[in-house]
Amino acid sequence: MHHDMKTTLNGLKVLVTRPVHQAKKLAQLIEQQGGEAIMFPTIAIKPVKHLAVIKKSLENIAYYQWLIFISVNAVKFVQQVNNGKLDTFKQANIIAIGAATAKALETIGLEVDLIPKTGFTSEALLMMPSLQAISGQRFLIIRGQGGRETLANILKQRGAKVDYLEVYKRVKPTPINEMMVIALIKQKKLDAITITSGEALNNLMTLLMGRIIVSLLFEIPLIVISTRIKNIALEIGFKHVLVSASPADTAIIMTVTTVCNGENYG
């Protein structure tokens, strides 16, 4: 990539709020572009219950014709629990929401049968032709605790039987780099914030509330991965919110460089 003014971040400081184990790639991309990545995870990922309990529910996997993996973390936990023994999974149609999830499945040797063509959402998935006539078919949605209900509800309306397997939960982490982040906001030296979920945004607010002047925070450009999160951010009071083209780190960094070069502001 050639470093002209348009592509370099010139030492600008960008807040990365992804969970610790998922923050590295985005941080590297920021550094490669000449920016400074400030790690401030606002979500931590924990197993939802004893891995043995999850293992037990995986024994019935052959009952389902469709397995839907909602996220990379869902794939990660299933692999951990089963020590990579995934033969029973291969009998089902495997659906991934999003390219990163599909890649994670392929990495552990599971072939993805269906992935939404447009966008990386439940809505995009529900438009796929093979999910229209599914009356009486059995789906298992593998996800984190307390995700959105849209997908299951519509599959049920179409006559499918739907169960959840919730393998991890998102919790508010013990903050790291907290004093540094607060200082940067107070000195107006934080140039952009990246947010990859509504929950991450709410946790960011909770972690900083009462420690900073909120109006300073609201001036900082916020880069989010969906219109849904953008609307939450605008409601909270953020002034400059941009949506990246996809949830991929490469798309997020492109939006970050655009913002930091003062284009598409607003």
C-alpha positions in Angstrom: 0.0 0.0 0.0 1.5 3.4 -0.9 1.6 5.8 1.9 0.4 9.1 0.6 -1.6 11.5 2.9 -4.8 9.7 2.1 -3.8 6.3 3.5 -1.7 7.1 6.5 -2.9 7.8 10.0 0.1 10.0 10.9 0.3 9.0 14.5 -3.4 9.4 15.2 -4.7 7.5 18.2 -7.5 5.0 17.6 -9.3 3.2 20.4 -9.8 -0.5 19.8 -12.6 -2.0 21.9 -12.7 -5.6 20.6 -12.2 -8.4 23.1 -8.5 -9.0 23.9 -8.1 -12.2 21.8 -9.7 -10.5 18.8 -8.1 -7.1 18.9 -4.7 -7.9 17.6 -5.4 -7.8 13.8 -7.2 -4.4 13.9 -4.4 -3.0 16.1 -1.8 -4.2 13.6 -3.7 -2.7 10.7 -3.8 0.7 12.6 -0.1 0.5 13.3 0.7 -0.4 9.7 -1.2 2.7 8.6 1.0 4.8 10.9 -1.6 5.2 13.6 -1.4 4.3 17.3 -3.8 1.6 18.5 -5.0 2.1 22.1 -6.4 -1.2 23.5 -9.5 -0.7 25.6 -11.6 -3.9 25.4 -15.2 -3.2 26.4 -16.2 -6.9 26.1 -14.8 -10.1 27.4 -15.8 -13.6 26.1 -16.4 -16.4 28.6 -17.7 -19.9 28.3 -21.4 -19.8 29.2 -21.4 -22.9 31.4 -19.2 -25.8 32.1 -17.7 -27.1 28.9 -18.9 -30.5 29.9 -22.5 -29.3 29.7 -22.0 -27.9 26.2 -20.2 -31.2 25.2 -23.3 -33.1 26.3 -25.6 -31.1 24.1 -23.3 -31.6 21.1 -24.0 -35.4 21.4 -27.4 -34.7 19.8 -26.1 -32.8 16.9 -27.2 -35.5 14.4 -30.9 -34.6 15.2 -30.5 -31.3 13.3 -30.6 -30.8 9.5 -29.2 -27.3 9.8 -26.5 -25.8 12.0 -26.2 -22.0 12.1 -23.0 -20.5 13.4 -23.5 -16.9 14.4 -19.9 -15.9 15.1 -16.3 -16.8 15.1 -16.5 -17.3 18.9 -19.3 -19.8 18.4 -17.0 -21.8 16.2 -14.1 -21.5 18.6 -16.0 -22.8 21.6 -17.5 -25.7 19.7 -14.1 -26.8 18.6 -12.6 -26.4 22.1 -15.4 -28.5 23.6 -15.1 -31.3 21.1 -11.3 -31.3 20.9 -11.7 -31.0 17.1 -13.8 -34.2 16.8 -16.4 -32.8 14.4 -17.6 -35.7 12.3 -21.2 -35.6 13.5 -21.4 -32.0 12.3 -20.7 -33.0 8.7 -24.1 -34.6 8.2 -25.9 -31.3 8.6 -26.1 -28.2 6.4 -23.8 -25.7 7.9 -24.6 -22.0 7.7 -22.2 -19.2 8.6 -23.3 -15.6 9.1 -20.4 -13.6 7.7 -17.1 -14.3 6.0 -15.0 -14.4 9.1 -17.3 -17.1 10.6 -17.2 -19.1 7.4 -13.4 -18.9 7.4 -13.2 -20.1 11.0 -15.4 -23.1 10.1 -13.2 -24.0 7.1 -10.1 -23.7 9.3 -11.5 -26.4 11.6 -12.4 -28.6 8.7 -16.1 -27.9 8.3 -17.5 -27.1 4.9 -19.9 -24.2 4.8 -23.0 -24.9 2.8 -24.7 -21.5 3.0 -23.5 -18.0 3.6 -25.6 -14.8 3.0 -24.7 -13.2 -0.3 -25.5 -9.6 0.7 -24.5 -8.3 4.1 -23.7 -10.3 7.2 -27.0 -10.2 9.1 -29.9 -12.5 10.0 -32.0 -10.5 7.5 -29.6 -11.3 4.6 -29.6 -14.9 5.5 -33.4 -15.2 5.7 -33.6 -14.0 2.1 -31.6 -17.0 0.8 -33.7 -19.2 -1.5 -32.9 -22.4 0.3 -34.4 -21.1 3.6 -37.8 -20.3 2.2 -39.6 -23.7 2.2 -38.3 -25.3 5.5 -41.4 -26.4 7.2 -40.7 -29.2 9.7 -36.9 -28.9 9.4 -34.7 -28.8 12.5 -32.3 -25.9 13.1 -29.7 -25.4 15.8 -28.4 -21.9 16.2 -25.0 -21.9 17.9 -24.3 -18.5 19.4 -23.4 -16.4 22.4 -25.9 -15.8 25.2 -28.7 -13.3 24.6 -28.2 -12.5 20.9 -31.0 -11.1 18.7 -34.2 -13.2 18.2 -35.0 -12.2 14.6 -33.6 -15.3 13.0 -35.2 -17.9 15.2 -38.6 -16.1 15.1 -38.8 -16.0 11.3 -37.5 -19.6 10.9 -40.3 -20.7 13.3 -42.9 -18.6 11.3 -41.8 -20.6 8.3 -42.6 -23.8 10.2 -39.1 -24.9 11.2 -38.1 -26.2 14.6 -35.4 -24.1 16.2 -33.2 -24.6 19.2 -30.3 -22.6 20.6 -27.0 -23.7 21.8 -25.4 -20.8 23.6 -21.8 -21.5 24.1 -20.3 -18.3 25.4 -21.4 -15.1 27.1 -20.2 -11.5 26.6 -19.3 -9.8 29.9 -18.0 -6.4 30.9 -14.3 -6.8 31.4 -12.0 -5.3 34.1 -10.8 -2.3 32.2 -7.2 -2.0 31.0 -5.4 1.2 30.0 -8.3 3.0 31.7 -6.3 6.0 33.1 -4.6 6.5 29.8 -7.9 6.5 27.8 -9.5 9.0 30.3 -6.4 11.3 30.0 -6.5 11.2 26.2 -10.2 12.1 26.1 -9.7 15.0 28.5 -6.8 16.3 26.5 -8.8 15.9 23.2 -6.1 13.6 21.9 -8.1 10.5 21.1 -8.8 10.7 17.3 -11.3 7.8 16.7 -13.1 5.0 18.4 -14.0 1.6 16.8 -17.0 -0.3 18.0 -18.2 -3.7 16.8 -21.4 -4.2 18.8 -24.1 -2.3 20.6 -23.1 -4.0 23.9 -19.5 -2.8 23.4 -20.8 0.7 23.0 -22.9 0.5 26.1 -20.0 -0.9 28.1 -17.7 1.9 26.9 -20.2 4.4 28.3 -20.5 2.6 31.6 -16.7 2.2 32.0 -16.1 5.9 31.3 -19.2 7.5 32.9 -18.5 10.0 35.6 -14.8 9.9 34.8 -14.9 12.3 31.8 -16.9 15.2 30.4 -19.2 13.2 28.1 -19.5 16.1 25.6 -15.8 15.6 24.8 -16.4 11.9 24.1 -19.3 12.7 21.8 -17.1 14.8 19.6 -14.8 11.9 18.8 -15.5 10.1 15.5 -17.0 6.7 16.1 -16.6 3.9 13.5 -19.2 1.2 13.8 -20.1 -1.9 11.8 -23.9 -1.6 11.2 -26.6 1.0 10.8 -28.2 -0.5 13.9 -25.2 0.4 16.1 -25.0 3.8 14.4 -28.5 4.6 15.5 -27.8 3.5 19.0 -24.7 5.8 19.0 -26.6 8.8 17.6 -29.3 8.3 20.3 -26.7 8.3 23.0 -25.4 11.6 21.7 -22.3 10.8 19.5 -21.9 13.5 16.8 -19.8 11.8 14.1 -20.7 8.2 13.4 -19.6 6.2 10.3 -20.5 2.7 9.3 -17.8 0.5 7.8 -18.6 -1.5 4.6 -18.5 -4.8 6.6 -17.6 -6.1 10.0 -14.1 -7.2 8.7 -11.1 -5.5 10.3 -9.9 -4.4 6.8 -13.2 -2.6 6.2 -13.0 -1.0 9.7 -9.5 0.3 9.0 -10.5 1.8 5.7 -13.3 3.8 7.4 -10.9 4.8 10.1 -8.4 6.3 7.5 -11.2 8.1 5.7 -12.4 9.7 9.0 -9.0 10.6 10.1 -8.2 12.3 6.8 -11.3 14.5 7.3 -13.4 13.0 4.4 -17.0 11.8 4.7 -17.3 13.6 8.0 -20.7 13.7 9.7 
